[in-house]
């Protein structure tokens, strides 16, 4: 299938949230090396609340699934990560009408709009050792796959692969934001926790789509 309905999207985000929660120790370990050490706990808190909220509520459009997810992260995750990851889910659906289905082109538009909003908000670019290092290649992979007429499985598989490469790339650069920027050259060889979370999100989406669409 080349499209996803809002009920499937809700199930996909629930799957993503569970994978983030399970990854808390890994994300905490990464963040402790060059960050404040609280990224994993923040992600777990935010996405645990996403699971709770999506199970209690029944969004009736694709946009509403993303809206509920984003606002829950904003309200419960705390810190800069809550704002940034909330932006990923909210900004891309701004001014969109509600739809029962999305195809790969819709997902591409949403995530690329979110990327632009995130870069405007945080002023980060690829190479600054932030979540943008994974989000930009993932969004670009969706755009290219949609332009070639690919389906959801191939598009998200490529996005997850490119996000993973972005995480690896983040190891090779110095940080320009957050506590990590004070590590200078010592941060070389260490991956960014935010980029890693973005990769886990896209990898989990790809896994769910592969098994259910």
Backbone as CSV, one residue per row, in Angstrom:
resi,resn,N_x,N_y,N_z,CA_x,CA_y,CA_z,C_x,C_y,C_z
1,UNK,0.840,-1.205,0.000,0.000,0.000,0.000,0.874,1.254,0.000
2,UNK,0.374,2.287,-0.654,1.128,3.526,-0.745,0.544,4.641,0.093
3,UNK,-0.357,4.295,1.020,-0.883,5.307,1.913,-1.175,4.692,3.280
4,UNK,-1.339,5.565,4.265,-1.594,5.151,5.640,-2.790,5.931,6.158
5,UNK,-3.692,5.260,6.888,-4.818,5.988,7.459,-4.506,6.403,8.893
6,UNK,-5.373,7.221,9.459,-5.107,7.815,10.766,-5.073,6.779,11.890
7,UNK,-5.831,5.703,11.744,-5.787,4.650,12.759,-4.437,3.933,12.726
8,UNK,-3.941,3.684,11.532,-2.624,3.074,11.398,-1.536,4.016,11.918
9,UNK,-1.695,5.309,11.642,-0.709,6.285,12.097,-0.644,6.304,13.624
10,UNK,-1.786,6.237,14.255,-1.823,6.182,15.727,-1.061,4.958,16.235
11,UNK,-1.289,3.812,15.604,-0.588,2.601,16.020,0.913,2.717,15.764
12,UNK,1.284,3.357,14.672,2.696,3.539,14.366,3.371,4.410,15.418
13,UNK,2.728,5.515,15.802,3.325,6.398,16.799,3.400,5.710,18.159
14,UNK,2.417,4.899,18.481,2.489,4.117,19.724,3.701,3.188,19.703
15,UNK,3.961,2.584,18.558,5.124,1.708,18.401,6.415,2.508,18.552
16,UNK,6.474,3.662,17.906,7.645,4.536,18.015,7.886,4.917,19.476
17,UNK,6.819,5.308,20.151,6.940,5.733,21.547,7.487,4.612,22.422
18,UNK,7.019,3.398,22.199,7.510,2.263,22.974,8.995,2.046,22.731
19,UNK,9.429,2.174,21.490,10.842,1.987,21.171,11.712,3.073,21.808
20,UNK,11.204,4.297,21.858,11.939,5.377,22.522,12.066,5.079,24.014
21,UNK,10.974,4.671,24.626,10.993,4.344,26.056,12.013,3.241,26.341
22,UNK,12.026,2.217,25.501,12.966,1.112,25.672,14.417,1.555,25.472
23,UNK,14.617,2.639,24.742,15.969,3.115,24.426,16.514,4.079,25.469
24,UNK,15.772,4.328,26.527,16.193,5.316,27.534,17.604,5.068,28.065
25,UNK,17.980,3.843,28.464,19.346,3.646,28.971,20.418,3.986,27.932
26,UNK,20.172,3.599,26.687,21.115,3.877,25.593,21.262,5.379,25.373
27,UNK,20.134,6.091,25.333,20.172,7.535,25.112,20.818,8.256,26.289
28,UNK,20.573,7.781,27.481,21.188,8.387,28.665,22.700,8.202,28.630
29,UNK,23.140,7.015,28.267,24.576,6.734,28.194,25.257,7.659,27.190
30,UNK,24.638,7.834,26.031,25.207,8.718,25.003,25.286,10.145,25.508
31,UNK,24.204,10.617,26.130,24.137,12.012,26.557,25.073,12.300,27.720
32,UNK,25.348,11.318,28.529,26.252,11.530,29.661,27.680,11.809,29.213
33,UNK,28.017,11.394,27.999,29.390,11.557,27.524,29.698,13.002,27.146
34,UNK,28.717,13.703,26.563,28.978,15.081,26.146,27.807,16.025,26.428
35,UNK,26.812,15.545,27.167,25.647,16.378,27.448,25.366,16.453,28.933
36,UNK,24.116,16.760,29.264,23.708,16.879,30.660,23.295,15.544,31.265
37,UNK,23.177,14.513,30.423,22.813,13.202,30.911,21.328,12.989,31.123
38,UNK,20.514,13.974,30.723,19.071,13.882,30.976,18.251,13.650,29.716
39,UNK,18.906,13.490,28.580,18.149,13.343,27.331,17.292,12.080,27.339
40,UNK,17.867,10.968,27.785,17.122,9.709,27.799,15.901,9.762,28.686
41,UNK,16.057,10.325,29.883,14.921,10.390,30.799,13.845,11.331,30.275
42,UNK,14.271,12.414,29.626,13.298,13.335,29.039,12.519,12.695,27.903
43,UNK,13.229,11.982,27.033,12.557,11.304,25.928,11.598,10.234,26.454
44,UNK,12.042,9.486,27.459,11.179,8.457,28.039,9.937,9.084,28.645
45,UNK,10.105,10.160,29.388,8.955,10.831,30.010,7.974,11.340,28.945
46,UNK,8.504,12.004,27.932,7.642,12.552,26.894,6.891,11.488,26.130
47,UNK,7.590,10.457,25.699,6.939,9.441,24.870,6.099,8.472,25.695
48,UNK,6.391,8.331,26.989,5.479,7.578,27.854,4.137,8.283,27.926
49,UNK,4.178,9.602,28.008,2.932,10.381,28.017,2.235,10.358,26.667
50,UNK,3.005,10.286,25.591,2.393,10.136,24.265,1.598,8.841,24.202
51,UNK,2.172,7.757,24.698,1.450,6.483,24.711,0.162,6.592,25.522
52,UNK,0.261,7.191,26.682,-0.909,7.344,27.548,-1.991,8.181,26.868
53,UNK,-1.593,9.295,26.277,-2.561,10.205,25.664,-3.207,9.590,24.434
54,UNK,-2.409,8.954,23.576,-2.976,8.356,22.363,-3.875,7.169,22.674
55,UNK,-3.619,6.485,23.789,-4.494,5.385,24.188,-5.811,5.896,24.769
56,UNK,-5.762,7.063,25.387,-6.965,7.654,25.971,-7.809,8.384,24.937
57,UNK,-7.160,8.973,23.962,-7.845,9.754,22.940,-7.817,9.003,21.614
58,UNK,-8.739,9.337,20.757,-8.814,8.697,19.439,-8.808,9.768,18.354
59,UNK,-7.628,10.264,17.998,-7.549,11.263,16.921,-8.206,10.736,15.653
60,UNK,-8.894,11.612,14.938,-9.654,11.183,13.774,-9.111,11.736,12.468
61,UNK,-7.840,12.110,12.481,-7.171,12.500,11.234,-5.677,12.303,11.417
62,UNK,-4.969,12.249,10.316,-3.517,12.124,10.362,-2.905,13.325,11.090
63,UNK,-3.396,14.510,10.746,-2.856,15.716,11.353,-3.078,15.719,12.856
64,UNK,-4.220,15.225,13.298,-4.518,15.226,14.722,-3.622,14.254,15.475
65,UNK,-3.261,13.131,14.863,-2.311,12.214,15.505,-0.989,12.930,15.760
66,UNK,-0.491,13.642,14.763,0.768,14.368,14.919,0.608,15.519,15.903
67,UNK,-0.538,16.195,15.868,-0.769,17.332,16.765,-0.788,16.876,18.227
68,UNK,-1.504,15.813,18.502,-1.569,15.283,19.868,-0.182,14.850,20.330
69,UNK,0.555,14.189,19.452,1.905,13.750,19.791,2.800,14.938,20.116
70,UNK,2.804,15.919,19.250,3.676,17.078,19.429,3.370,17.876,20.679
71,UNK,2.085,18.147,20.916,1.724,18.935,22.092,1.973,18.169,23.381
72,UNK,1.818,16.864,23.345,2.134,16.065,24.532,3.616,16.147,24.852
73,UNK,4.462,16.075,23.830,5.900,16.215,24.045,6.240,17.598,24.590
74,UNK,5.632,18.622,24.045,5.867,19.983,24.526,5.477,20.135,25.991
75,UNK,4.364,19.532,26.350,3.813,19.710,27.698,4.497,18.859,28.760
76,UNK,5.091,17.744,28.362,5.560,16.786,29.372,7.043,16.488,29.343
77,UNK,7.713,16.697,28.214,9.116,16.303,28.133,10.008,17.256,28.908
78,UNK,9.733,18.541,28.781,10.535,19.538,29.464,11.810,19.876,28.720
79,UNK,12.373,21.036,29.037,13.651,21.445,28.472,13.594,21.740,26.986
80,UNK,14.776,21.963,26.430,14.871,22.264,25.000,14.394,21.088,24.149
81,UNK,14.650,19.870,24.592,14.258,18.707,23.797,12.750,18.653,23.600
82,UNK,11.991,19.025,24.634,10.538,19.032,24.499,10.080,19.989,23.413
83,UNK,10.697,21.156,23.388,10.354,22.144,22.359,10.743,21.640,20.981
84,UNK,11.951,21.097,20.870,12.460,20.689,19.563,11.722,19.473,19.013
85,UNK,11.513,18.459,19.822,10.811,17.278,19.328,9.319,17.551,19.165
86,UNK,8.765,18.432,19.989,7.394,18.862,19.750,7.264,19.566,18.412
87,UNK,8.263,20.385,18.078,8.282,21.091,16.796,8.282,20.119,15.621
88,UNK,9.007,19.012,15.759,9.083,18.024,14.678,7.692,17.510,14.303
89,UNK,6.835,17.332,15.298,5.508,16.776,15.029,4.442,17.842,14.773
90,UNK,4.647,19.057,15.262,3.608,20.083,15.144,3.788,20.985,13.930
91,UNK,5.005,21.468,13.716,5.212,22.523,12.718,4.863,22.091,11.305
92,UNK,5.103,20.840,10.997,4.860,20.374,9.635,3.400,20.292,9.252
93,UNK,2.501,20.254,10.246,1.063,20.157,9.940,0.365,21.499,10.030
94,UNK,1.110,22.551,10.338,0.525,23.882,10.424,-0.145,24.267,9.100
95,UNK,-1.372,24.731,9.182,-2.154,25.209,8.032,-2.589,24.089,7.087
96,UNK,-2.400,22.840,7.491,-2.907,21.720,6.704,-4.333,21.397,7.134
97,UNK,-5.186,21.086,6.160,-6.504,20.559,6.483,-6.351,19.141,7.022
98,UNK,-7.373,18.659,7.704,-7.337,17.302,8.219,-7.552,16.284,7.096
99,UNK,-6.757,15.217,7.139,-6.850,14.157,6.136,-6.974,12.802,6.822
100,UNK,-7.741,11.918,6.201,-7.879,10.565,6.721,-6.691,9.695,6.325
101,UNK,-6.013,10.062,5.230,-4.889,9.288,4.710,-3.739,10.220,4.376
102,UNK,-2.522,9.702,4.469,-1.339,10.345,3.905,-0.606,9.332,3.034
103,UNK,-0.018,9.831,1.943,0.922,9.019,1.182,2.330,9.520,1.469
104,UNK,3.310,8.991,0.764,4.692,9.373,1.046,4.930,10.855,0.785
105,UNK,4.267,11.406,-0.213,4.411,12.835,-0.500,3.947,13.668,0.681
106,UNK,2.854,13.266,1.333,2.372,13.985,2.510,3.398,13.933,3.636
107,UNK,3.916,12.747,3.917,4.930,12.626,4.966,6.158,13.464,4.629
108,UNK,6.549,13.460,3.361,7.690,14.257,2.939,7.454,15.738,3.189
109,UNK,6.301,16.222,2.805,5.982,17.632,3.012,5.987,17.993,4.488
110,UNK,5.396,17.149,5.304,5.299,17.422,6.732,6.679,17.469,7.385
111,UNK,7.499,16.455,7.127,8.798,16.419,7.791,9.757,17.474,7.243
112,UNK,9.637,17.819,5.978,10.503,18.873,5.453,10.086,20.248,5.964
113,UNK,8.801,20.467,6.160,8.355,21.720,6.778,8.801,21.781,8.233
114,UNK,8.732,20.648,8.922,9.193,20.604,10.310,10.687,20.884,10.403
115,UNK,11.442,20.346,9.456,12.883,20.589,9.428,13.176,22.076,9.304
116,UNK,12.488,22.746,8.391,12.704,24.186,8.220,12.358,24.950,9.487
117,UNK,11.237,24.581,10.121,10.836,25.248,11.354,11.849,25.017,12.462
118,UNK,12.361,23.805,12.534,13.342,23.468,13.559,14.631,24.257,13.363
119,UNK,15.063,24.373,12.125,16.289,25.113,11.843,16.113,26.603,12.114
120,UNK,14.931,27.118,11.837,14.657,28.526,12.133,14.611,28.771,13.640
121,UNK,14.040,27.823,14.373,13.916,27.979,15.820,15.266,27.830,16.519
122,UNK,15.990,26.776,16.160,17.234,26.479,16.867,18.490,27.025,16.223
123,UNK,18.382,27.479,14.961,19.509,28.049,14.213,20.623,27.030,13.940
124,UNK,20.318,25.757,14.067,21.327,24.729,13.811,21.260,24.277,12.358
125,UNK,22.378,23.770,11.875,22.462,23.216,10.535,23.233,21.909,10.606
126,UNK,23.220,21.168,9.502,23.996,19.929,9.453,25.463,20.240,9.732
127,UNK,26.065,19.465,10.603,27.450,19.672,10.975,27.632,20.339,12.318
128,UNK,26.506,20.730,12.966,26.579,21.377,14.277,26.432,20.384,15.427
129,UNK,26.356,19.102,15.106,26.226,18.034,16.111,24.924,18.208,16.900
130,UNK,23.819,18.224,16.168,22.492,18.308,16.770,21.581,17.308,16.069
131,UNK,20.317,17.300,16.458,19.339,16.413,15.836,19.163,16.686,14.355
132,UNK,19.535,17.888,13.902,19.438,18.228,12.479,20.336,17.315,11.642
133,UNK,21.431,16.838,12.214,22.333,15.948,11.484,21.632,14.680,11.016
134,UNK,20.595,14.243,11.742,19.826,13.063,11.338,18.526,13.430,10.651
135,UNK,17.882,14.522,11.104,16.574,14.876,10.550,16.656,15.358,9.114
136,UNK,17.674,16.158,8.796,17.767,16.679,7.428,17.981,15.572,6.398
137,UNK,18.912,14.649,6.582,19.042,13.571,5.594,17.821,12.672,5.536
138,UNK,17.130,12.474,6.651,15.917,11.656,6.637,14.815,12.344,5.837
139,UNK,14.627,13.631,6.076,13.606,14.387,5.344,13.930,14.453,3.858
140,UNK,15.201,14.614,3.537,15.610,14.661,2.132,15.391,13.315,1.461
141,UNK,15.630,12.230,2.200,15.384,10.891,1.643,13.901,10.699,1.337
142,UNK,13.033,11.177,2.213,11.591,11.102,1.951,11.235,11.903,0.706
143,UNK,11.815,13.098,0.587,11.517,13.957,-0.569,11.938,13.291,-1.874
144,UNK,13.138,12.739,-1.894,13.631,12.111,-3.109,12.826,10.864,-3.465
145,UNK,12.483,10.063,-2.457,11.701,8.857,-2.707,10.307,9.205,-3.227
146,UNK,9.696,10.239,-2.638,8.365,10.664,-3.098,8.425,11.190,-4.523
147,UNK,9.477,11.930,-4.852,9.634,12.472,-6.203,9.772,11.369,-7.238
148,UNK,10.304,10.219,-6.813,10.470,9.075,-7.714,9.248,8.163,-7.718
149,UNK,8.203,8.552,-6.965,6.990,7.754,-6.936,7.073,6.503,-6.078
150,UNK,8.000,6.476,-5.132,8.155,5.307,-4.276,7.032,5.242,-3.243
151,UNK,6.855,4.070,-2.649,5.839,3.878,-1.633,6.371,4.117,-0.232
152,UNK,5.510,3.921,0.752,5.866,4.182,2.138,7.022,3.301,2.613
153,UNK,6.998,2.021,2.259,8.037,1.115,2.747,9.419,1.557,2.294
154,UNK,9.558,1.792,1.002,10.869,2.173,0.486,11.279,3.546,0.975
155,UNK,10.323,4.470,1.007,10.636,5.823,1.447,11.132,5.875,2.877
156,UNK,10.442,5.190,3.778,10.847,5.238,5.176,12.073,4.374,5.442
157,UNK,12.260,3.325,4.672,13.479,2.548,4.797,14.696,3.403,4.456
158,UNK,14.581,4.173,3.381,15.681,5.053,2.991,15.875,6.181,3.998
159,UNK,14.770,6.702,4.544,14.867,7.770,5.542,15.574,7.275,6.794
160,UNK,15.227,6.065,7.244,15.865,5.497,8.433,17.355,5.271,8.192
161,UNK,17.692,4.765,7.001,19.101,4.537,6.668,19.881,5.849,6.661
162,UNK,19.296,6.874,6.079,19.981,8.164,6.001,20.081,8.831,7.373
163,UNK,19.064,8.654,8.208,19.143,9.180,9.577,20.279,8.497,10.333
164,UNK,20.430,7.184,10.131,21.527,6.460,10.765,22.881,6.965,10.314
165,UNK,22.998,7.261,9.029,24.248,7.827,8.521,24.493,9.207,9.122
166,UNK,23.403,9.937,9.359,23.534,11.244,10.002,24.070,11.140,11.415
167,UNK,23.632,10.112,12.134,24.154,9.877,13.480,25.650,9.594,13.417
168,UNK,26.069,8.755,12.472,27.493,8.457,12.322,28.272,9.718,11.969
169,UNK,27.689,10.552,11.112,28.343,11.806,10.735,28.512,12.717,11.948
170,UNK,27.530,12.705,12.857,27.602,13.583,14.023,28.812,13.271,14.903
171,UNK,29.362,12.074,14.762,30.549,11.721,15.538,31.788,12.498,15.065
172,UNK,31.747,12.961,13.827,32.949,13.513,13.209,33.076,15.025,13.337
173,UNK,32.122,15.664,14.011,32.123,17.131,14.067,32.072,17.609,15.514
174,UNK,32.504,18.852,15.713,32.398,19.488,17.023,31.002,20.081,17.190
175,UNK,30.576,20.214,18.422,29.237,20.750,18.714,29.265,22.278,18.768
176,UNK,28.179,22.880,18.316,28.037,24.332,18.388,26.939,24.757,19.353
177,UNK,26.230,23.779,19.926,25.113,24.104,20.814,25.170,23.229,22.065
178,UNK,24.550,23.718,23.137,24.411,22.940,24.349,25.728,22.728,25.083
179,UNK,25.661,21.890,26.088,26.831,21.606,26.905,27.957,20.987,26.088
180,UNK,27.596,20.254,25.039,28.600,19.561,24.232,29.591,20.515,23.575
181,UNK,29.177,21.775,23.334,30.083,22.694,22.639,31.319,23.011,23.474
182,UNK,31.227,22.833,24.792,32.371,23.118,25.653,33.419,22.008,25.616
183,UNK,33.068,20.883,25.013,34.015,19.777,24.917,34.986,19.954,23.760
184,UNK,34.634,20.820,22.799,35.524,21.085,21.680,35.930,19.818,20.946
185,UNK,37.232,19.653,20.747,37.758,18.493,20.027,37.474,17.175,20.753
186,UNK,37.257,17.240,22.057,36.996,16.021,22.825,35.662,15.376,22.440
187,UNK,34.796,16.138,21.782,33.507,15.589,21.364,33.620,14.766,20.081
188,UNK,34.749,14.896,19.391,34.952,14.119,18.172,34.975,12.630,18.520
189,UNK,34.221,11.853,17.766,34.125,10.427,18.013,32.885,10.035,18.789
190,UNK,32.168,11.034,19.321,30.965,10.777,20.110,29.733,11.268,19.352
191,UNK,28.682,10.483,19.355,27.479,10.835,18.600,26.542,11.711,19.412
192,UNK,25.730,12.472,18.696,24.764,13.357,19.345,23.530,12.584,19.774
193,UNK,23.068,12.833,20.991,21.916,12.106,21.525,20.623,12.481,20.796
194,UNK,20.456,13.758,20.466,19.251,14.171,19.752,19.161,13.547,18.380
195,UNK,20.286,13.519,17.674,20.315,12.871,16.365,19.999,11.387,16.497
196,UNK,20.501,10.772,17.561,20.236,9.356,17.790,18.747,9.111,18.010
197,UNK,18.090,10.000,18.747,16.644,9.861,18.959,15.870,10.001,17.655
198,UNK,16.284,10.931,16.817,15.644,11.079,15.508,15.780,9.789,14.710
199,UNK,16.965,9.207,14.727,17.191,7.942,14.017,16.291,6.841,14.569
200,UNK,16.174,6.737,15.871,15.311,5.715,16.465,13.864,5.917,16.035
201,UNK,13.427,7.166,15.951,12.059,7.459,15.511,11.840,6.983,14.079
202,UNK,12.742,7.325,13.180,12.563,6.933,11.779,12.769,5.433,11.590
203,UNK,13.705,4.854,12.309,13.892,3.412,12.219,12.643,2.681,12.702
204,UNK,12.044,3.165,13.766,10.841,2.531,14.309,9.657,2.697,13.365
205,UNK,9.527,3.868,12.754,8.476,4.062,11.759,8.655,3.080,10.605
206,UNK,9.889,2.960,10.142,10.170,2.047,9.030,9.844,0.606,9.408
207,UNK,10.214,0.209,10.621,9.930,-1.153,11.077,8.427,-1.412,11.125
208,UNK,7.690,-0.449,11.661,6.238,-0.632,11.772,5.599,-0.727,10.388
209,UNK,6.008,0.152,9.492,5.458,0.159,8.130,5.779,-1.140,7.422
210,UNK,6.996,-1.627,7.586,7.413,-2.864,6.941,6.539,-4.030,7.379
211,UNK,6.109,-4.021,8.628,5.332,-5.126,9.170,3.825,-4.978,9.014
212,UNK,3.361,-3.754,8.748,1.903,-3.518,8.824,1.280,-2.877,7.583
213,UNK,2.064,-2.337,6.692,1.468,-1.647,5.523,1.632,-2.519,4.269
